[in-house]
């Protein structure tokens, strides 16, 4: 077995990402239901039902997020025994979660605190980019050691795409905050917010597919 720890670790990371994907889906559904309940369009009885469903979905979202996060970190620690890049990813992940928590505290504020939330979100995104960078870089290194030039080329492409999409996402994040502070057309703000979300989804699935392929490759090597 050439990379037993990496094989087990990457398999756990893939499982964790699937769990986190469902967490994100349930969280998005909860947000949509909450917005519908708050519009005042629905009758009171229907709104009450939506609030109950939203609360249940938020609990499920939180539970899945915690479970996925724990499995993810365990996977990183295991994979780090065979590839140094995962060790660096662990440190970035821990600090990213810290800044993301701070962002959630001030996310609905305006003025200075609103910009503070944007700054904390920006730092969290940058650290998240490094997490993905070190993870994909680590998988690319393992692919080279497994003599898989196709996976190396694929990893290099994803790294370039990752950096490009993250930069665009950073720019969009600051533009959205600026527009909110200066009362720009809410339609434009909403479209830019959707754009940022779409970019995040593209990034996520690019990483997920590469993790799946890497996991299969490492299992074949072992």
C-alpha positions, 0 to 999 in steps of 0.5 A: 500500500503506497499511500494508505493514510491518504486513501482513507483520509481523502475518502473521508473528505469526500464523504464529508463534502457530500454531507456538507452539500446536503447541509447547504441544500437544506440551509438554502431551502430553509432560507427560501421558506423563511423569506416566503413566510416573511413576505406577508403574501401567505395566510397566517396558518401557512406562514406558521407551518413554514416557520416550523419547517424552517426551524426543523430544516435549520436544525438538520442543517446545523447537525449535518454541518457539524458532522461533516466538519468533524469528518472533514478534519479527521480526513485532513489529519489522516491524509496529512500523514502521506502528504504535507499539503493537507497539514497546511490545509488544516491550519487554514480551515481552522482560522477560516471557520473562526472568521466565518463565525465572526462574519455570521455575528455581524452579517446583518449590520450596516455602517462600520459593522457591516463593512467589518462583516464584509472584511471578516467574510473576505478573510474567511474566503481567502483562507477557504481558497488556501484550504482548497489550494493546499488540498487540490495541490496535495492531491496533484502531488499524490497523482504525480507520485502515482504516475497519473499525468492526466490527474496532474493536468486536471489538478493544475487546471482546477487550481487555475480555475479556483484562483480565477473564480475566487478573485471574481467572487471577492470582487463581487462580495465587495461590490454587493456590500458597497451597493447595499451601503449606498442604496443602489437598485436592489435588483442589481444587488440580488443579481450580483448575490446570485452570481456569487452563489453560482460561482461558489457552486461551480467551485464546489462541484469542481473540487468535489469531482476532483476529490472523487477521482483522486479517492478512486485513484488512491484506492486503485494504488492500494 
